[in-house]
Amino acid sequence: MAKSEIMIDNKKTRVTRWSFEPGEDTGEHIHEYDYVVVPMKDGKLKIVNHDGEVSISELIEGVSYFRSRGVNHNVINHNNFSFSFVEIEFK
Protein backbone atom coordinates (compact mmCIF):
# COMPACT_ATOMS: atom_id res chain seq x y z
CA MET A 1 0.00 0.00 0.00
CA ALA A 2 1.27 3.49 -0.84
CA LYS A 3 2.31 5.65 2.09
CA SER A 4 0.76 9.04 2.74
CA GLU A 5 2.26 11.85 4.81
CA ILE A 6 -0.05 14.77 5.59
CA MET A 7 2.12 17.87 5.46
CA ILE A 8 -0.57 20.55 5.96
CA ASP A 9 -4.19 20.19 7.06
CA ASN A 10 -6.15 23.33 7.87
CA LYS A 11 -9.51 24.95 7.08
CA LYS A 12 -8.59 25.66 3.46
CA THR A 13 -6.18 22.98 2.27
CA ARG A 14 -4.76 19.55 2.88
CA VAL A 15 -1.35 18.76 1.41
CA THR A 16 -0.29 15.10 1.28
CA ARG A 17 2.89 13.52 -0.03
CA TRP A 18 2.20 10.07 -1.52
CA SER A 19 5.10 7.62 -1.84
CA PHE A 20 4.91 4.31 -3.72
CA GLU A 21 7.24 1.39 -4.23
CA PRO A 22 6.83 -0.40 -7.59
CA GLY A 23 3.34 -1.89 -7.87
CA GLU A 24 2.00 -0.25 -4.69
CA ASP A 25 -1.38 1.46 -4.85
CA THR A 26 -3.55 3.93 -2.94
CA GLY A 27 -6.57 1.65 -2.83
CA GLU A 28 -9.81 2.72 -4.46
CA HIS A 29 -10.98 6.09 -3.13
CA ILE A 30 -13.24 9.03 -3.95
CA HIS A 31 -11.86 12.56 -3.86
CA GLU A 32 -14.11 14.76 -1.75
CA TYR A 33 -12.32 17.98 -2.80
CA ASP A 34 -10.90 19.56 -5.96
CA TYR A 35 -7.18 18.86 -6.05
CA VAL A 36 -3.83 19.42 -7.77
CA VAL A 37 -1.09 16.80 -8.13
CA VAL A 38 2.59 17.79 -8.36
CA PRO A 39 4.87 14.89 -9.41
CA MET A 40 8.23 14.74 -7.61
CA LYS A 41 9.92 12.93 -10.55
CA ASP A 42 9.12 11.66 -14.03
CA GLY A 43 7.16 8.42 -14.10
CA LYS A 44 3.98 6.55 -14.92
CA LEU A 45 0.90 5.88 -12.85
CA LYS A 46 -1.68 3.25 -13.70
CA ILE A 47 -5.17 4.58 -12.99
CA VAL A 48 -8.08 2.17 -12.50
CA ASN A 49 -11.43 3.96 -12.43
CA HIS A 50 -14.37 2.71 -10.35
CA ASP A 51 -15.83 1.08 -13.49
CA GLY A 52 -12.62 -0.89 -14.16
CA GLU A 53 -11.36 1.34 -16.99
CA VAL A 54 -7.54 1.40 -16.99
CA SER A 55 -5.30 4.20 -18.22
CA ILE A 56 -1.61 5.05 -17.90
CA SER A 57 -0.69 8.61 -16.94
CA GLU A 58 2.81 9.82 -17.84
CA LEU A 59 3.88 12.42 -15.31
CA ILE A 60 6.72 14.92 -15.53
CA GLU A 61 8.56 16.20 -12.47
CA GLY A 62 7.08 19.51 -11.32
CA VAL A 63 4.35 19.61 -14.00
CA SER A 64 1.11 19.74 -12.04
CA TYR A 65 -2.44 18.90 -13.05
CA PHE A 66 -5.91 19.66 -11.64
CA ARG A 67 -8.89 17.35 -11.07
CA SER A 68 -12.39 18.12 -9.79
CA ARG A 69 -13.84 16.47 -6.71
CA GLY A 70 -15.73 13.21 -7.17
CA VAL A 71 -12.95 11.31 -8.96
CA ASN A 72 -13.23 7.64 -7.94
CA HIS A 73 -10.14 5.56 -8.69
CA ASN A 74 -7.15 3.52 -7.57
CA VAL A 75 -3.66 4.83 -8.35
CA ILE A 76 -0.80 2.36 -8.88
CA ASN A 77 2.95 2.97 -9.32
CA HIS A 78 3.56 1.69 -12.86
CA ASN A 79 7.36 2.07 -12.66
CA ASN A 80 10.20 -0.22 -11.63
CA PHE A 81 11.36 2.45 -9.15
CA SER A 82 9.96 4.38 -6.18
CA PHE A 83 7.63 7.22 -7.13
CA SER A 84 6.02 10.10 -5.26
CA PHE A 85 3.80 13.10 -5.76
CA VAL A 86 2.31 15.87 -3.66
CA GLU A 87 -1.47 16.22 -3.64
CA ILE A 88 -3.01 19.59 -2.72
CA GLU A 89 -6.72 19.48 -1.87
CA PHE A 90 -8.92 22.59 -1.69
CA LYS A 91 -11.53 22.31 1.05
C-alpha positions as CSV (number, residue, x, y, z in Angstrom):
1,M,0.0,0.0,0.0
2,A,1.3,3.5,-0.8
3,K,2.3,5.6,2.1
4,S,0.8,9.0,2.7
5,E,2.3,11.8,4.8
6,I,0.0,14.8,5.6
7,M,2.1,17.9,5.5
8,I,-0.6,20.5,6.0
9,D,-4.2,20.2,7.1
10,N,-6.1,23.3,7.9
11,K,-9.5,24.9,7.1
12,K,-8.6,25.7,3.5
13,T,-6.2,23.0,2.3
14,R,-4.8,19.6,2.9
15,V,-1.3,18.8,1.4
16,T,-0.3,15.1,1.3
17,R,2.9,13.5,0.0
18,W,2.2,10.1,-1.5
19,S,5.1,7.6,-1.8
20,F,4.9,4.3,-3.7
21,E,7.2,1.4,-4.2
22,P,6.8,-0.4,-7.6
23,G,3.3,-1.9,-7.9
24,E,2.0,-0.2,-4.7
25,D,-1.4,1.5,-4.8
26,T,-3.5,3.9,-2.9
27,G,-6.6,1.7,-2.8
28,E,-9.8,2.7,-4.5
29,H,-11.0,6.1,-3.1
30,I,-13.2,9.0,-4.0
31,H,-11.9,12.6,-3.9
32,E,-14.1,14.8,-1.8
33,Y,-12.3,18.0,-2.8
34,D,-10.9,19.6,-6.0
35,Y,-7.2,18.9,-6.1
36,V,-3.8,19.4,-7.8
37,V,-1.1,16.8,-8.1
38,V,2.6,17.8,-8.4
39,P,4.9,14.9,-9.4
40,M,8.2,14.7,-7.6
41,K,9.9,12.9,-10.5
42,D,9.1,11.7,-14.0
43,G,7.2,8.4,-14.1
44,K,4.0,6.6,-14.9
45,L,0.9,5.9,-12.8
46,K,-1.7,3.2,-13.7
47,I,-5.2,4.6,-13.0
48,V,-8.1,2.2,-12.5
49,N,-11.4,4.0,-12.4
50,H,-14.4,2.7,-10.4
51,D,-15.8,1.1,-13.5
52,G,-12.6,-0.9,-14.2
53,E,-11.4,1.3,-17.0
54,V,-7.5,1.4,-17.0
55,S,-5.3,4.2,-18.2
56,I,-1.6,5.0,-17.9
57,S,-0.7,8.6,-16.9
58,E,2.8,9.8,-17.8
59,L,3.9,12.4,-15.3
60,I,6.7,14.9,-15.5
61,E,8.6,16.2,-12.5
62,G,7.1,19.5,-11.3
63,V,4.4,19.6,-14.0
64,S,1.1,19.7,-12.0
65,Y,-2.4,18.9,-13.1
66,F,-5.9,19.7,-11.6
67,R,-8.9,17.3,-11.1
68,S,-12.4,18.1,-9.8
69,R,-13.8,16.5,-6.7
70,G,-15.7,13.2,-7.2
71,V,-13.0,11.3,-9.0
72,N,-13.2,7.6,-7.9
73,H,-10.1,5.6,-8.7
74,N,-7.1,3.5,-7.6
75,V,-3.7,4.8,-8.3
76,I,-0.8,2.4,-8.9
77,N,2.9,3.0,-9.3
78,H,3.6,1.7,-12.9
79,N,7.4,2.1,-12.7
80,N,10.2,-0.2,-11.6
81,F,11.4,2.5,-9.2
82,S,10.0,4.4,-6.2
83,F,7.6,7.2,-7.1
84,S,6.0,10.1,-5.3
85,F,3.8,13.1,-5.8
86,V,2.3,15.9,-3.7
87,E,-1.5,16.2,-3.6
88,I,-3.0,19.6,-2.7
89,E,-6.7,19.5,-1.9
90,F,-8.9,22.6,-1.7
91,K,-11.5,22.3,1.1
